Every structure is written in C-alpha cells, then in structure tokens.
Amino acid sequence: MALTKIKCTDGFELGAYEAMPAGDAKGAVVVIQEVFGVNSHIRSVVDDYAAEGFYAVAPAIFDRLEHDVQLDYSEAGMTKGIELAFQQLDMAQTLSDLQATIGHASHHGKVGVVGYCFGGLLTWLSSCQLDNVSAASAYYGGGIPDNAALSPSCPTILHFGELDAHIPMASVTAFQEQKPDLPVHIYAADHGFNCDQRDAYDATAATEAKARTLALFSAELGR
C-alpha cells in the first residue's frame, strides 16, 4: 500500500493510492471514488482487491481542485463532496485523467474498473467512452439511467439498491428495458450499501456484489 503519482496528458501529476498483490497480479483494477475522495474506505477497497490478487489503484480525481481530499460521511462531508463532484469538476478532464490512470494500471495486466456512487457513474462512462477497459462494475451510480444511450465496449455489470431514494427504481427499470442484455443486479439495500462506514451498509448486498465483481474480473482480466 502506497501513495503514487499518475502523469496525465497535460503533464499534471494526479495523486493516487495503490496496492500490490502478494504474488503476480491477475490483472489491474482501477477503483473510482465516491464524492468523499480517496478516503479510508476507498483505500480499504483498494487493499481488498490487492488481497484478491490484483494490482489496484484509486486516482484522487479531485486533485485538480484540491489536493488529497478525504471526507467523512457527515452532512458537511456530503455537502462538500457534492459541490466538488457536480459543481466544480470538469467531466471531460476527469475522463482524460481516468484514461491516464488506466494506462498506468495496464502495466500490471488487463484493466477492470469499479466505482461507487459518483464513481459508479464514472465507471459506466469509462466502460462506454474510454480505451483499454476490459471489464467494469458500477455500483449505484446516479446518472447512469440518464446515460442509457451509451453502450459499453467491454463486459459490464451494474448494481443498484431498491431502497435508494437517490436513484428511483422506475429509472433503473426504464434503463433495463433499454439495455435488456446488460446484467443489472438489484439488492434489498440502500444507496452506499457497499461502504461499511455508512449507516446504509448492508453486508449481504456488499458480499454478493463483490463476488459478482470478482467473478467478472477473474474471467475477463486473466485472458
């Protein structure tokens, strides 16, 4: 586990948290943060994927706005995170930075992308618009149903909680109707169910979603 820098196309150096597996990497996993930055939870996700045998890295995509953002799950943390993600961050630049991160990760094998909340939306956009993504797993990404016109260029799975007030089930159902061949998994859980630092954490849903993600990555990144 270590901090590293990712060189972007314009020369900007993006901070990142990375972890190496004990042996040879099965492939690489790019972990895309929630609106709370590369905080202790996201770092633990990176560590978990490394423990599963993958090289894993989480780029600090807020670094162009503020260095090393690490927010907690309080109301104040949520307010600041939403402001950074949805009011200040340049989406085209962010996708370019994620492409640089994918290039960085590709030195360790084929690349899978997984993201949560805001990172879930970015995972969907990455699977549809970025190069060299071999698999993607997007968790409760607000805005994904609004981007149903896009199509992923790699095997992709999506995860939503049926109790999620931020992403109405009606919009997810409409998305499924437009993408009948895309695996969309619905859990009896709320938004943020994967995060064990949030009240919405649901161990059953988190375990099931991670198992599905690991199965996808093991199948696609090892080829």
The 8 nearest C-alpha neighbors of each residue, nearest first, counted from 0:
[[1, 18, 17, 19, 46, 2, 16, 45],
 [2, 0, 17, 16, 18, 3, 15, 19],
 [1, 3, 16, 15, 17, 4, 14, 0],
 [2, 4, 15, 14, 16, 1, 5, 17],
 [5, 3, 14, 13, 12, 15, 6, 2],
 [4, 6, 13, 12, 7, 14, 100, 103],
 [7, 5, 12, 10, 11, 13, 4, 8],
 [6, 8, 10, 11, 99, 9, 96, 12],
 [7, 9, 10, 6, 99, 11, 95, 96],
 [10, 8, 7, 11, 6, 12, 96, 95],
 [9, 11, 7, 8, 6, 12, 13, 5],
 [12, 10, 7, 9, 6, 13, 8, 5],
 [13, 11, 6, 5, 4, 7, 10, 14],
 [14, 12, 5, 4, 62, 11, 59, 6],
 [13, 15, 4, 59, 3, 58, 5, 12],
 [16, 14, 58, 3, 59, 57, 2, 4],
 [15, 17, 2, 57, 56, 1, 3, 58],
 [18, 16, 56, 1, 55, 0, 2, 15],
 [19, 17, 0, 55, 49, 46, 54, 1],
 [18, 20, 54, 49, 21, 55, 0, 17],
 [21, 19, 49, 52, 22, 53, 54, 50],
 [20, 22, 19, 52, 23, 50, 49, 24],
 [23, 21, 20, 24, 52, 19, 25, 53],
 [22, 24, 25, 20, 21, 52, 53, 26],
 [23, 25, 53, 26, 52, 54, 20, 22],
 [26, 24, 53, 52, 221, 23, 220, 27],
 [25, 27, 108, 109, 24, 53, 220, 107],
 [26, 28, 54, 110, 53, 108, 107, 55],
 [27, 29, 55, 111, 112, 110, 54, 30],
 [30, 28, 112, 56, 55, 57, 111, 113],
 [31, 29, 57, 113, 114, 56, 112, 28],
 [32, 30, 114, 118, 57, 113, 29, 115],
 [33, 31, 118, 36, 37, 114, 115, 41],
 [32, 34, 117, 116, 118, 35, 115, 36],
 [35, 33, 80, 36, 117, 84, 81, 32],
 [36, 34, 70, 33, 80, 69, 71, 38],
 [37, 35, 69, 68, 38, 34, 32, 33],
 [36, 38, 41, 69, 59, 32, 42, 68],
 [39, 37, 69, 36, 41, 40, 42, 70],
 [38, 40, 42, 41, 43, 37, 69, 44],
 [39, 41, 43, 42, 38, 44, 194, 196],
 [42, 40, 44, 43, 37, 38, 39, 32],
 [43, 41, 45, 39, 44, 40, 38, 46],
 [42, 44, 46, 40, 41, 45, 47, 39],
 [45, 43, 41, 47, 42, 46, 48, 40],
 [44, 46, 42, 48, 43, 55, 47, 56],
 [47, 45, 43, 49, 44, 48, 18, 50],
 [48, 46, 50, 44, 49, 45, 43, 51],
 [49, 47, 51, 50, 45, 46, 53, 55],
 [48, 50, 20, 53, 46, 52, 51, 47],
 [49, 51, 47, 48, 52, 20, 46, 53],
 [52, 50, 48, 49, 53, 47, 20, 213],
 [51, 53, 20, 49, 50, 24, 25, 48],
 [54, 52, 49, 24, 25, 26, 27, 20],
 [53, 55, 27, 19, 49, 24, 20, 18],
 [56, 54, 28, 45, 18, 17, 27, 49],
 [55, 57, 17, 29, 16, 30, 45, 58],
 [56, 58, 30, 16, 15, 31, 29, 17],
 [59, 57, 15, 60, 14, 56, 16, 13],
 [60, 58, 15, 14, 61, 62, 37, 13],
 [59, 61, 62, 58, 93, 63, 13, 96],
 [60, 62, 64, 63, 59, 65, 68, 36],
 [63, 61, 66, 65, 64, 60, 59, 67],
 [62, 64, 61, 65, 60, 66, 13, 88],
 [65, 63, 62, 61, 66, 88, 87, 83],
 [66, 64, 62, 63, 61, 68, 67, 83],
 [65, 67, 62, 68, 64, 61, 63, 14],
 [66, 68, 62, 69, 65, 59, 14, 37],
 [69, 67, 36, 66, 70, 65, 61, 37],
 [68, 70, 38, 36, 37, 35, 67, 71],
 [71, 69, 35, 76, 36, 38, 68, 72],
 [70, 72, 76, 73, 35, 69, 38, 77],
 [73, 71, 76, 77, 74, 197, 70, 35],
 [74, 72, 76, 75, 71, 77, 70, 78],
 [73, 75, 77, 76, 78, 72, 79, 71],
 [76, 74, 78, 73, 77, 79, 72, 71],
 [77, 75, 73, 70, 79, 71, 74, 78],
 [76, 78, 74, 80, 75, 79, 81, 73],
 [79, 77, 75, 81, 76, 80, 74, 82],
 [80, 78, 82, 76, 81, 77, 83, 75],
 [81, 79, 34, 77, 83, 35, 82, 78],
 [80, 82, 84, 78, 83, 79, 85, 77],
 [81, 83, 86, 79, 80, 85, 84, 78],
 [82, 84, 87, 80, 81, 86, 85, 88],
 [85, 83, 81, 88, 82, 86, 80, 34],
 [84, 86, 82, 81, 83, 87, 88, 80],
 [85, 87, 82, 83, 84, 88, 81, 89],
 [88, 86, 83, 85, 84, 82, 89, 64],
 [87, 89, 84, 83, 90, 86, 85, 61],
 [88, 90, 92, 91, 93, 87, 84, 86],
 [91, 89, 93, 92, 88, 94, 95, 84],
 [92, 90, 94, 93, 89, 95, 96, 88],
 [91, 93, 95, 89, 90, 94, 96, 88],
 [94, 92, 90, 96, 95, 91, 89, 97],
 [93, 95, 97, 91, 96, 92, 98, 90],
 [94, 96, 92, 98, 93, 97, 91, 99],
 [97, 95, 93, 99, 98, 94, 7, 92],
 [96, 98, 100, 94, 99, 95, 101, 93],
 [97, 99, 95, 101, 96, 100, 94, 102],
 [98, 100, 96, 102, 97, 101, 7, 103],
 [99, 101, 97, 103, 102, 98, 104, 96],
 [102, 100, 98, 104, 103, 99, 105, 97],
 [101, 103, 99, 105, 100, 104, 98, 106],
 [102, 104, 100, 101, 105, 106, 99, 5],
 [105, 103, 101, 106, 102, 27, 107, 100],
 [106, 104, 108, 107, 102, 103, 109, 110],
 [105, 107, 104, 108, 103, 102, 27, 109],
 [106, 108, 105, 27, 26, 104, 24, 54],
 [109, 107, 26, 105, 27, 106, 110, 25],
 [108, 110, 220, 26, 105, 27, 133, 111],
 [111, 109, 27, 132, 133, 28, 105, 26],
 [110, 112, 134, 28, 135, 133, 132, 27],
 [111, 113, 135, 29, 28, 30, 122, 136],
 [114, 112, 136, 30, 137, 135, 122, 31],
 [115, 113, 118, 119, 31, 137, 122, 30],
 [114, 116, 119, 118, 138, 33, 117, 32],
 [115, 117, 140, 119, 118, 33, 139, 138],
 [118, 116, 33, 119, 120, 140, 34, 115],
 [117, 119, 114, 115, 31, 121, 32, 116],
 [120, 118, 140, 114, 115, 137, 116, 138],
 [119, 121, 140, 123, 117, 122, 118, 143],
 [120, 122, 118, 124, 119, 123, 125, 117],
 [123, 121, 125, 119, 120, 124, 114, 137],
 [122, 124, 120, 126, 125, 121, 137, 127],
 [123, 125, 121, 127, 122, 126, 128, 120],
 [126, 124, 129, 122, 128, 127, 123, 121],
 [125, 127, 151, 123, 124, 128, 152, 122],
 [128, 126, 151, 124, 125, 150, 152, 149],
 [127, 129, 125, 124, 126, 130, 151, 152],
 [130, 128, 125, 126, 127, 98, 132, 131],
 [129, 131, 132, 128, 98, 125, 126, 101],
 [132, 130, 133, 129, 110, 101, 109, 102],
 [131, 133, 110, 130, 134, 111, 126, 153],
 [132, 134, 153, 110, 111, 131, 109, 219],
 [135, 133, 111, 154, 153, 155, 132, 219],
 [136, 134, 155, 112, 111, 113, 126, 156],
 [135, 137, 113, 156, 155, 157, 212, 112],
 [138, 136, 119, 157, 114, 122, 113, 123],
 [137, 139, 158, 115, 119, 140, 157, 114],
 [140, 138, 159, 116, 158, 119, 141, 115],
 [141, 139, 119, 120, 116, 138, 143, 117],
 [140, 142, 143, 166, 120, 139, 116, 117],
 [141, 143, 145, 144, 140, 120, 146, 166],
 [142, 144, 146, 145, 120, 141, 140, 147],
 [145, 143, 174, 146, 147, 142, 170, 171],
 [146, 144, 142, 143, 147, 148, 174, 170],
 [147, 145, 143, 144, 148, 149, 142, 124],
 [146, 148, 149, 144, 145, 174, 143, 177],
 [147, 149, 146, 150, 145, 177, 144, 178],
 [150, 148, 147, 146, 127, 151, 124, 128],
 [149, 151, 127, 152, 148, 147, 126, 128],
 [152, 150, 127, 126, 153, 149, 155, 154],
 [151, 153, 127, 126, 150, 154, 128, 132],
 [152, 154, 134, 133, 151, 155, 126, 132],
 [155, 153, 134, 135, 133, 156, 152, 151],
 [156, 154, 135, 134, 136, 153, 151, 157],
 [155, 157, 136, 182, 183, 135, 137, 181],
 [156, 158, 183, 137, 136, 138, 184, 182],
 [157, 159, 138, 184, 139, 183, 185, 137],
 [160, 158, 139, 185, 186, 184, 138, 161],
 [161, 159, 188, 186, 189, 163, 162, 185],
 [160, 162, 163, 187, 186, 188, 168, 185],
 [163, 161, 189, 160, 188, 164, 187, 190],
 [164, 162, 189, 190, 160, 165, 161, 166],
 [163, 165, 166, 167, 162, 190, 189, 161],
 [164, 166, 163, 167, 141, 190, 162, 139],
 [165, 167, 164, 163, 141, 168, 170, 171],
 [168, 166, 169, 170, 164, 165, 163, 171],
 [167, 169, 171, 170, 172, 161, 166, 163],
 [168, 170, 172, 167, 171, 173, 166, 174],
 [169, 171, 173, 168, 172, 167, 144, 174],
 [172, 170, 168, 174, 173, 169, 144, 175],
 [173, 171, 175, 169, 174, 170, 168, 176],
 [172, 174, 170, 176, 171, 175, 169, 177],
 [173, 175, 171, 177, 144, 172, 176, 147],
 [176, 174, 178, 172, 177, 173, 179, 171],
 [175, 177, 173, 174, 179, 178, 172, 171],
 [176, 178, 174, 175, 179, 173, 147, 148],
 [179, 177, 175, 176, 181, 180, 174, 147],
 [178, 180, 175, 176, 181, 177, 182, 174],
 [181, 179, 178, 182, 175, 177, 183, 176],
 [180, 182, 178, 179, 183, 156, 155, 175],
 [183, 181, 156, 184, 157, 180, 155, 179],
 [184, 182, 157, 158, 156, 181, 185, 175],
 [183, 185, 158, 157, 159, 182, 186, 156],
 [184, 186, 159, 160, 158, 161, 183, 187],
 [187, 185, 160, 188, 161, 204, 159, 184],
 [188, 186, 161, 160, 162, 185, 189, 204],
 [189, 187, 160, 186, 162, 161, 192, 201],
 [188, 190, 163, 162, 160, 192, 199, 191],
 [189, 191, 163, 192, 160, 139, 199, 188],
 [192, 190, 193, 194, 199, 189, 200, 116],
 [191, 193, 200, 201, 199, 190, 194, 189],
 [192, 194, 205, 191, 200, 195, 201, 204],
 [195, 193, 196, 200, 192, 197, 191, 40],
 [194, 196, 200, 197, 193, 192, 198, 40],
 [197, 195, 194, 198, 40, 200, 72, 199],
 [198, 196, 199, 200, 195, 194, 72, 191],
 [197, 199, 200, 196, 195, 192, 194, 191],
 [198, 200, 192, 197, 189, 191, 201, 190],
 [201, 199, 192, 195, 194, 197, 198, 193],
 [202, 200, 192, 204, 203, 205, 199, 188],
 [201, 203, 205, 204, 206, 200, 193, 192],
 [202, 204, 206, 205, 201, 207, 208, 186],
 [203, 205, 207, 206, 201, 202, 186, 208],
 [206, 204, 193, 202, 208, 203, 207, 201],
 [205, 207, 209, 203, 204, 208, 202, 210],
 [206, 208, 210, 204, 209, 205, 203, 211],
 [209, 207, 211, 205, 210, 206, 204, 212],
 [208, 210, 212, 206, 211, 207, 213, 205],
 [211, 209, 213, 207, 212, 208, 214, 206],
 [210, 212, 214, 208, 209, 213, 215, 207],
 [213, 211, 209, 215, 214, 210, 136, 216],
 [212, 214, 216, 210, 215, 211, 217, 209],
 [213, 215, 211, 217, 212, 216, 210, 218],
 [216, 214, 212, 218, 213, 217, 219, 211],
 [217, 215, 213, 219, 218, 220, 214, 212],
 [216, 218, 214, 215, 219, 220, 213, 221],
 [219, 217, 215, 216, 221, 220, 214, 222],
 [218, 220, 216, 221, 217, 222, 215, 134],
 [221, 219, 109, 26, 216, 222, 217, 218],
 [220, 222, 219, 25, 217, 218, 26, 109],
 [221, 220, 219, 218, 109, 217, 26, 25]]
